Amino acid sequence: MRQTYLGKQSSITDRTIKLLGIPPMLRNEEDLKRHINSLGIGEIPKIAEFPEFIN
């Protein structure tokens, strides 16, 4: 039920994830998109990178 609800959300905050410790082999936008898409959790239309983001 939760996954169904979450899957229907469409705002940018509903579709945003924060990744930390990305391995060097996935630090290219296309490689990272391909990897995330291969996980079967949904298609990634865009990746925005903020390397200096501090929590």
LUMNU-61760 format. One record per residue: residue in three letters; x, y, z of N, C-alpha, C, O in turn. Coordinates in steps of 0.001 Angstrom, whole numbers, plus 500000, padded with zeros to 6 digits. Layout:
ALAXYZXYZXYZXYZ ...
***
This chain:
MET500824498816500000500000500000500000500876501260500000500627502199499245 ARG501899501265500853502782502432500923503482502667499587503551503802499114 GLN504001501600498975504693501726497693503752502237496612504160503032495766 THR502492501789496628501508502261495652501299503754495822501283504497494840 TYR501137504202497072500957505624497348502174506426496900502039507440496214 LEU503356505971497288504573506693496938504795506723495433505314507707494905 GLY504414505673494746504576505613493302503710506593492548503985506894491387 LYS502674507094493183501762508043492530502153509498492781501538510405492221 GLN503146509729493599503565511093493908504359511668492743505096510949492069 SER504203512976492509504863513544491334505597514857491573506215515375490642 SER505558515419492778506291516665492992507789516372493028508198515229493231 ILE508595517396492833510048517212492792510572516661494121511501515854494130 THR509990517087495232510456516572496524510073515109496715510766514375497419 ASP508981514682496097508583513272496174509492512386495346509555511177495569 ARG510195512977494392511034512203493477512518512443493702513335512084492855 THR512878513040494820514270513404495088514907512425496070514316512073497091 ILE516115511999495742516883511164496662518266511787496836518768512469495942 LYS518857511550497967520201512052498249521137510853498296520905509898499038 LEU522181510913497507523157509824497464524484510314498021524965511387497656 LEU525055509538498886526364509850499457527306508689499182526863507546499072 GLY528584508967499071529574507915498889529458507200497563529622505982497493 ILE529177507949496509529043507351495178530414506863494723531375507633494736 PRO530523505590494319531815505064493874532312505794492626531503506243491813 PRO533615505918492464534180506632491310533625506159489966533460506966489052 MET533336504866489833532854504348488546531429504793488227530971504601487101 LEU530713505387489196529346505857488959529229507376489065528116507894489154 ARG530327508090489057530285509543489221530020510290487921529981511520487904 ASN529840509559486850529424510131485572527896510071485545527314509049485908 GLU527241511155485118525776511219485155525109510059484415524166509461484932 GLU525581509738483228524968508657482443525165507295483103524250506473483116 ASP526347507056483648526603505782484331525718505640485570525188504563485843 LEU525564506731486312524730506700487509523261506481487139522574505688487783 LYS522778507176486109521395506979485653521165505539485225520158504932485590 ARG522086504998484461521960503622483977521903502642485160521098501711485166 HIS522765502865486151522792501982487321521476502065488102520896501033488439 ILE521004503268488389519761503423489149518587502845488369517730502176488948 ASN518536503094487063517460502533486241517491501008486258516440500372486185 SER518673500414486353518785498950486358518251498333487650518002497128487699 LEU518072499138488689517563498625489961516061498357489919515523497691490804 GLY515382498874488894513952498623488747513070499414489693511951498994489989 ILE513555500557490176512753501368491097512085502543490400511410503347491043 GLY512266502644489114511675503729488342512717504367487451513919504261487695 GLU512237505029486418513144505666485468513617507009486002512837507774486569 ILE514882507283485819515482508537486261515571509471485059516398509248484175 PRO514735510519485004514782511423483859515937512428483930516430512879482896 LYS516370512780485150517386513826485299518130513626486614517562513201487620 ILE519413513946486572520232513923487786520810515319487974521395515888487052 ALA520643515862489167521242517146489514522301516868490574522023516241491595 GLU523492517332490323524608517052491224524974518308492001525135519383491423 PHE525103518162493308525505519249494187526668518761495035526474518398496195 PRO527880518746494475529018518151495184529399518864496475530012518250497348 GLU529059520122496620529428520864497823528276520980498804528361521753499759 PHE527191520222498592526028520280499471526419519797500855526985518714501006 ILE526120520595501856526423520231503240525104520054503971524230520919503910 ASN524964518942504656523726518619505350523566519448506595522572519306507307 
***
